[in-house]
Amino acid sequence: MTDSKRYHDASDVLIHALVMLEDREKLREMKQAEFDAKIDAGLASADRGELFERKEVFAEMDAIIAEKAGGGQDAGEAALHA
């Protein structure tokens, strides 16, 4: 038995490791599929003309960053009017 007594022999350890590796690969594939779907949705949205102005996007990002940094709404308001 191995030290942890979880496995009977080295073969059990290898089998468990392979299962974990397969699970990890499945998770990566699921995340990649989700990412690809979001990209496709964004491209379809852009094709329909549903776009945001760069200035608006960056102002919103600045406001979120300022709020998380403790800057409060004043910093966010300043970013919106920059």
N, C-alpha and C positions, 0 to 999 in steps of 0.2 A: 504494500500500500504506500501511497505517497504520504508526505508529511501531514497534509490536511485531512487525510482519510476520506476525502470526497471522491477520490478515484481509486480504483483497484490496481491499476497499472499504467504504464506510459501510454498504452493504446487508448485508454479512457481519456487521458489528458489531450492527446492529439485529436480525438473525435470531438471533444468539447471545443477545442480551439478552432477546428474547421467549421463547426456549427456557428460559433461566434463570428467567424470571418464571413460566412454566408449571410448571416443576419445583418452585419455591417454593410455588406455590398448591396443587399436589398434596400436598406435604409437610404444609402447613397443614391441608388437608382430612383427611389421614390422622390427624394428631394430634387434630383435633377429633372424629373418629369414635372414636378410642381413648378420649378423655376422656368422650364421651357413653356409651360402653359401660361404663366404670368407674362413672359416675353411676348408670346403670340397674342395674348389679350391686349397688351399695350400697343403692339404694332397694328392690330385691327382697329383699336381706338384712334390711333394716329391717322390711319387710312380714312376713317370717317370724319376727320377734321377735329376730333376732340382733343385739342392740345392745350397746354398751359403756357402762359408767357414766362420766359426765363426769369424775369424780374420778380414775378409773383412766387415762383417756386423757391428761389433763393431767399426771398424775404421770409417765407414761411419756415424754411430750414433755419435761418438765423434766429427767428423767434423761438423755435423749439430748443435750439442750442442754448440760447440766452436763459430761457426758463429753467432748463436742466442745470445750468451753471449757477443758478441762484440770482440771475439778473432780473427776474420778475417780468411783469408786463411792460414796464417802461422800456427795457431793452428791446423787447419784441415789437413794441409800437415804433421805436426808432428805426428798426430794421424794415418795417412795412413802408415807411415813408422815405427810405434812403434812395 
